[in-house]
Amino acid sequence: MTRRRTIKRWLKVGFGLAILALIVRFAIGLDWRLLALRMRTADPPMVAATAVLLFMRLLSWHFRWSVTLHQAGDTTPPVRRFAILLASVMANHVLPSMRLAGGLLRARYVARGVLGFGQSYATVLFDTTLHHATSGIFTWLTLVGATWVLGYHLPALGVLTAGIVVLAYVVRRLRRDDPLEGIVARYLRRLQRPGGRLGSLVHRGRGLVSMIRLLAGRRVLWWQVPAYSVLWMVTSVGAQWAIFYALDVEVGFWVAAASIGLGVLATVLTQTPGGVGSTEAAMVAAYAAFGIDQVDALAGTLLYRGLHYLLVLFLGAPSLLWCELASHRSAPAGE
């Protein structure tokens, strides 16, 4: 077990160093004045359309989590749920603990209602796990599609075969006795280890496993959550396509989808807050590999990600303030 953790840690370090090397390489060899001029050529209406699509992406996340909360019996009003989600997204972008911080905020604010903290956090874990699984499959399929459409048939078949092998391994692991409880138990033990990010979660997590079991037993969630995850990915691709269209750069659906998927993968593997740096580097490298001009790839990626960060800041900051004030007002006396 120790060896496995060591290998995973070094793989993350290696991937992070590779991303850092890409960032340095692009930064050194780039004409920043030319990049600034290229970004200014973007068509304003299409930039506005990109912002709308990115907002729709946040809405799809809100609906995705809401169907899980509904099955869990939560009664938090929809507007407050959306504000809680926006506050958590901003926390993920400014705190170094990446997804853990936002997830805990979501659980904390929802726990002011019917659900306890452990039950609330279970909805976050269930939502996040299914989303990552869906986006991983989406990235795999789009990578296969992009390489095939561009004429790289052998690499496409290689990626397809590798993905099938990984899926077979995962399915085999999930068929073991009581896999769900084992996964949750390992996650909680990891938090409880010396140096773990939040060992106290284990002690506050009463009802967590039972709630995940309840959610896993609701068959409707096994298609609703992935469907909203696909919508999240499609709006992401649409927003990226709109930015390239604004720059008058032809980028196909498969290429944009594969590049965004690789950016999401870089975020998960490097665990930088909000994917800052790693996501952009992975996306630009992917576009360059698919034959997009480096300046165009950087301009499109930075405009896309820049609009994302602006939405996160201007929607997340007031949402976090509102949730904090409402939380303090509704807190029981003596808490």
Secondary structure, 3 states (H helix, E strand, C coil): CHHHHHHHHHHHHHHHHHHHHHHHHHHHCCCHHHHHHHHHCCCHHHHHHHHHHHHHHHHHHHHHHHHHHHHHCCCCCHHHHHHHHHHHHHHHHHCCCCHHHHHHHHHHHHCCCCCCHHHHHHHHHHHHHHHHHHHHHHHHHHHHHHHHHCCCHHHHHHHHHHHHHHHHHHHHHHCCCCHHHHHHHHHHHHHHCCCCCCCHHHHHCCCHHHHHHHHHCCCCHHHHHHHHHHHHHHHHHHHHHHHHHHCCCCCCHHHHHHHHHHHHHHHHHHCCHHHCCHHHHHHHHHHHHCCCCHHHHHHHHHHHHHHHHHHHHHHHHHHHHHHHHHHHHHCCCCC
